[in-house]
Amino acid sequence: MAALVQIENVRKKFYAQVVLDNLSLEIREGEVFGYIGPNGAGKTTTLKILAGLITKFEGTVRVAGNDVVKDRSKAHAVIGFMPQSCGFQSWRTVQSALDSLAELSGVPEALRKQRIPALLERFKLLDARFKKVKELSGGMTQKLGLIQALLHEPKLLVLDEPLEGLDPPSRNLLKEIIRERQHAGTTVLFSSHILSDVDDVADRIGILNRGTIATSGSIRELVTDFGLPLEVEVDFATTPADPGFLAELGTATERRPGEWRIRLADGTASDPVIHTAIERTLAGGGKIRKIGLVKPDLDDLFAQYIERGHVN
């Protein structure tokens, strides 16, 4: 897929402190990109540059081929931005606040009348339509921030810590909506310190450290990058007569009765191991409930990254 976002050699200083140091990054059309890193790494600064809130920096940033500084209006017409702290006029009703923001984003009145109640219903906020913003809880205000970013149906959603402060049901709802927007063709860039949530929805993950991308890729690619072992999980519905063959495929450990993990040797492809395990199980009179490559936990990967001294 073509790159929708192109960030090239971006450098940004606040007074004497370098926040972004020759940052380069591409985000492809239709992908969900999770942006993680320690506090102060430069995540929010990156997102503010994309959203047009920071305009003085070195380097080049393009969205859909448009320079965010030179072609500002074209670039930002395709962006929906949710800041970490969403500021709404507290005296307005939810309906009034969203209507004004949608108008500013160029959404025609007829579409606003359809889109606002539909989004409020999807976010389970329709009952709060005529409440004043100051009467909303923190989680409700957080949802409102994402709704305003979606009003003009942007090609690119830029979300700064969208899941922070939400209870588990609300986090699950927002993750569902991120997937829905992706299926509708929207590209999503979001930062988060809740690594399990990033793991749930991101196609690709970038680790930002000291103002530059330290590494990026899918979970599988990061496992390879960090040199972590691949593991195959086998869950027997009926254990074969002699499960000892699993030890021939790698380092086999029975975690609980009938559930095994096989750690593969470096350079071993997982598909042939899975195929052999199925064949040998059936030949031994066994049945398999589940078999597949173990998906590593992003928390473990990030911990491994820190242990290697990449983060101060």
ZAMARGU-4260 file (C-alpha; in steps of 0.2 Angstrom, whole numbers, plus 5000, padded with zeros to 4 digits):
<rodrens>
0) 5000/5000/5000 | 5005/5018/4997 | 5011/5029/5011 | 4998/5041/5017 | 5009/5049/5030
5) 5027/5053/5026 | 5038/5061/5040 | 5056/5064/5034 | 5071/5070/5045 | 5060/5080/5056
10) 5069/5089/5070 | 5061/5100/5083 | 5068/5109/5098 | 5060/5117/5113 | 5072/5130/5119
15) 5089/5120/5120 | 5080/5103/5122 | 5079/5092/5106 | 5062/5083/5106 | 5063/5075/5089
20) 5079/5071/5081 | 5079/5067/5063 | 5063/5057/5064 | 5058/5048/5049 | 5042/5037/5047
25) 5030/5031/5035 | 5012/5025/5038 | 5003/5016/5024 | 4985/5018/5019 | 4973/5008/5028
30) 4984/5002/5042 | 4983/5005/5061 | 4999/5011/5068 | 5003/5011/5086 | 5015/5024/5093
35) 5024/5019/5109 | 5038/5025/5119 | 5044/5032/5136 | 5037/5048/5143 | 5046/5063/5134
40) 5051/5053/5119 | 5042/5065/5107 | 5025/5056/5103 | 5014/5070/5107 | 5025/5082/5098
45) 5024/5071/5082 | 5005/5071/5083 | 5004/5090/5085 | 5015/5093/5070 | 5004/5082/5060
50) 4988/5090/5066 | 4995/5108/5062 | 4997/5113/5081 | 5016/5115/5079 | 5021/5123/5063
55) 5039/5127/5066 | 5051/5112/5064 | 5065/5106/5052 | 5061/5092/5040 | 5046/5088/5029
60) 5029/5080/5034 | 5016/5075/5020 | 4999/5069/5022 | 4991/5062/5006 | 5005/5070/4997
65) 5002/5087/5004 | 5015/5096/5014 | 5007/5100/5031 | 5015/5118/5031 | 5015/5123/5013
70) 4998/5114/5009 | 4991/5116/5026 | 4972/5117/5021 | 4973/5102/5009 | 4983/5091/5022
75) 4972/5095/5036 | 4956/5092/5027 | 4960/5073/5027 | 4965/5073/5046 | 4954/5070/5061
80) 4964/5074/5077 | 4960/5069/5095 | 4972/5078/5107 | 4976/5070/5124 | 4966/5083/5133
85) 4950/5088/5123 | 4945/5106/5127 | 4926/5109/5124 | 4916/5125/5129 | 4909/5118/5145
90) 4893/5128/5144 | 4888/5121/5127 | 4877/5106/5125 | 4885/5090/5117 | 4874/5093/5102
95) 4878/5111/5100 | 4897/5108/5103 | 4898/5094/5090 | 4887/5104/5077 | 4899/5119/5078
100) 4914/5108/5076 | 4906/5099/5062 | 4902/5115/5053 | 4920/5121/5055 | 4926/5105/5047
105) 4915/5109/5032 | 4901/5096/5035 | 4885/5102/5027 | 4870/5104/5039 | 4860/5090/5032
110) 4874/5078/5035 | 4877/5085/5052 | 4859/5081/5057 | 4862/5063/5052 | 4880/5060/5057
115) 4880/5068/5075 | 4866/5057/5082 | 4873/5041/5073 | 4890/5044/5081 | 4882/5048/5098
120) 4872/5032/5097 | 4887/5021/5092 | 4897/5028/5107 | 4883/5026/5119 | 4881/5044/5122
125) 4864/5048/5113 | 4856/5050/5130 | 4868/5064/5134 | 4864/5074/5118 | 4857/5089/5127
130) 4868/5088/5142 | 4881/5102/5145 | 4899/5097/5142 | 4903/5102/5160 | 4891/5088/5166
135) 4900/5074/5157 | 4912/5062/5166 | 4930/5061/5160 | 4927/5045/5150 | 4912/5053/5141
140) 4922/5068/5137 | 4935/5057/5130 | 4923/5049/5119 | 4916/5066/5113 | 4934/5070/5108
145) 4935/5055/5096 | 4917/5059/5090 | 4923/5076/5085 | 4938/5069/5076 | 4926/5058/5066
150) 4913/5071/5061 | 4920/5074/5043 | 4925/5056/5040 | 4944/5059/5038 | 4956/5048/5029
155) 4968/5049/5043 | 4964/5048/5062 | 4977/5055/5073 | 4974/5050/5091 | 4984/5055/5106
160) 4981/5043/5121 | 4963/5039/5116 | 4961/5025/5128 | 4968/5034/5143 | 4956/5036/5158
165) 4942/5024/5151 | 4935/5009/5160 | 4937/4992/5152 | 4920/4992/5143 | 4923/5009/5135
170) 4941/5004/5130 | 4934/4989/5121 | 4921/5000/5112 | 4934/5012/5106 | 4945/4998/5100
175) 4930/4991/5090 | 4927/5008/5083 | 4946/5009/5078 | 4944/4992/5069 | 4928/4998/5061
180) 4936/5014/5054 | 4950/5004/5047 | 4938/4992/5038 | 4930/5008/5031 | 4947/5013/5024
185) 4953/5025/5037 | 4971/5025/5042 | 4974/5027/5061 | 4989/5033/5070 | 4987/5032/5089
190) 4999/5034/5104 | 4996/5024/5120 | 5005/5018/5135 | 4993/5004/5138 | 5003/4991/5128
195) 4990/4978/5129 | 4978/4989/5120 | 4991/4993/5106 | 4994/4975/5104 | 4975/4972/5101
200) 4972/4984/5087 | 4989/4989/5079 | 4995/4981/5063 | 5012/4989/5065 | 5020/4997/5080
205) 5034/5010/5081 | 5045/5013/5097 | 5050/5031/5098 | 5065/5034/5109 | 5076/5050/5111
210) 5066/5058/5097 | 5068/5045/5084 | 5061/5029/5079 | 5071/5015/5087 | 5062/5001/5078
215) 5045/4997/5070 | 5036/4983/5063 | 5022/4970/5067 | 5023/4960/5083 | 5031/4945/5073
220) 5044/4957/5065 | 5048/4964/5082 | 5051/4947/5089 | 5063/4943/5075 | 5071/4960/5078
225) 5074/4957/5096 | 5080/4939/5093 | 5067/4931/5104 | 5062/4913/5101 | 5047/4907/5091
230) 5035/4896/5101 | 5021/4884/5094 | 5007/4880/5106 | 4998/4863/5105 | 4982/4860/5114
235) 4977/4841/5113 | 4959/4837/5114 | 4965/4819/5115 | 4983/4816/5119 | 4992/4804/5107
240) 4999/4788/5113 | 5016/4795/5114 | 5018/4814/5114 | 5037/4812/5115 | 5038/4816/5097
245) 5036/4835/5101 | 5053/4835/5108 | 5060/4831/5091 | 5052/4847/5085 | 5060/4859/5097
250) 5061/4861/5116 | 5044/4855/5122 | 5036/4859/5139 | 5020/4853/5145 | 5012/4868/5154
255) 4997/4859/5160 | 4990/4842/5156 | 4987/4841/5137 | 4994/4859/5133 | 5012/4860/5126
260) 5024/4874/5121 | 5037/4870/5108 | 5051/4883/5108 | 5059/4882/5090 | 5078/4883/5087
265) 5084/4899/5079 | 5080/4899/5060 | 5067/4886/5061 | 5051/4889/5051 | 5035/4887/5061
270) 5024/4880/5047 | 5033/4864/5044 | 5033/4861/5063 | 5015/4863/5064 | 5012/4852/5049
275) 5022/4838/5057 | 5014/4840/5074 | 4997/4838/5066 | 5002/4822/5056 | 5011/4814/5071
280) 4996/4817/5082 | 4984/4810/5071 | 4995/4795/5067 | 4996/4792/5086 | 4977/4792/5088
285) 4977/4809/5096 | 4966/4824/5092 | 4971/4843/5092 | 4960/4856/5100 | 4971/4871/5095
290) 4988/4873/5087 | 4997/4888/5081 | 5011/4901/5083 | 5011/4909/5100 | 5009/4928/5099
295) 5021/4937/5110 | 5015/4950/5122 | 5019/4968/5118 | 5023/4971/5136 | 5036/4957/5136
300) 5044/4964/5120 | 5045/4982/5127 | 5052/4975/5143 | 5065/4966/5132 | 5069/4983/5123
305) 5072/4992/5140 | 5083/4978/5147 | 5094/4980/5132 | 5098/4997/5137 | 5088/5007/5124
310) 5079/5017/5136 | 5086/5028/5149
</rodrens>
